[in-house]
């Protein structure tokens, strides 16, 4: 049982590595994570703010991973052009966009308030 559990974590880590190596948007998201993390330390986010930022980051990364998995699966089952397959991929990409826009709004609110307080 423990061996299966450890193997499962290994497969999950392998999936993250594959996504980072093959998906430009995933690399962009991880650069954004680094920037947000540094900014969070510099602006001294409190525990609640860190929690909100962490959940927001998690939602974007998770959405990107699901989008990548959906795209790979759709390409596998429908290698030729198919309008419905394209719609599936568009909807998955829309989910990532929505998560990223919401994350941006959250970041602007949290960091904007911190910057405003710092300037005043």
N, C-alpha and C positions, 0 to 999 in steps of 0.2 A: 504494500500500500504506500509506504513512504517513497519507494523507488518510483512508483507511478506519479506521485505528487511532485517529486523533484524533476522527473522527466517533463511533466506538464509545465513547470516554471521554465525549464530549458526551451521548450517549444515557444512559449510566449516571448521570452527574451530574443530568441531567434527571429520571431516575427517583427519585433521592434527594430532589430538590426537590419533586417531586409527592407523594411519601410524606410529607414533612414538612408540606406545605401541607394535605393532605387527611386525614391520619391522626392523631387525637388521641394514640393510644398511642405513635406515633413521636416526637411532640413531648415526651411524658412521658419516654421513654427518653433523649432528648437532654438534657433537664434533669438526669436522673440521671447522665449522662456528665459534665456540667459539675460537678456536686456531687462526684462521685467523683474527678475530676481535681484539683479544688481540695484536697480532703481528702488526696489522694496527695502533693501538693506540701507541704502543711502537716505531714504525718506522715513526710515524707522516705522514701518507698518506695525500696527498692533496685531494681536492674535486673531481677532475677528477679520481684519483686512487680509491677513495672510491666508486664512481659511477660504475666504471668498475668492481670492486670486488663485489659490491652489485648485479649487473646484472649477473655476473658469478655465484654467490651463488644462485641467484634466478633460473637460468637455471638448475642447478644441482638438487635443491630441487623439482622444477616443473617436471623435467624428472623422478625423483624417484617416485613422487606421481602418475604420469601418468602410469609409469611401474607397480606400485602396483595395480592401478585400472584395468589395462589391464589384469594382471595376475589373479586377483580375478574374473573378468568377464569371461575369458577363462576357468578357473576352474569350474565356475558355468555352463556354456553352454556345456562344454565338459569334464565331470569328468573322463571319461576313457581316456586312452592314445590315442592321435590323432597326427599324424605327422604334419599336418598343424597347429593345435593349438600350438604345440611346437615351430614351426617356428615363429608364431605371438609373443609368449613370448620371444623368442630369439631376435627378432628384437627390441622389446621394451627394453629389457635389454641392447642391443647394443646402443640404444639411450642414456641410462644413462651412459654407459661407455664412449661414445664419449663426452658427456657433462662434465664428471669428468676429462677426459684427457685434454680437452681444458681448464677447470678451473685450472688444475695443471700447464699448460703452462703459463697461464695468471699470476698465483701466483708466479711462478718462475721468470718471467720477472719483475713484479712489485716489489716483495720483494727482488729479487736478486739485482736489481739496487739500492734499498734502502740500503741493507746490504753492497754492494760494496762501495757506497758513504760514508757510515758510517765508513768503515774500512780504507778508503784512506784519 
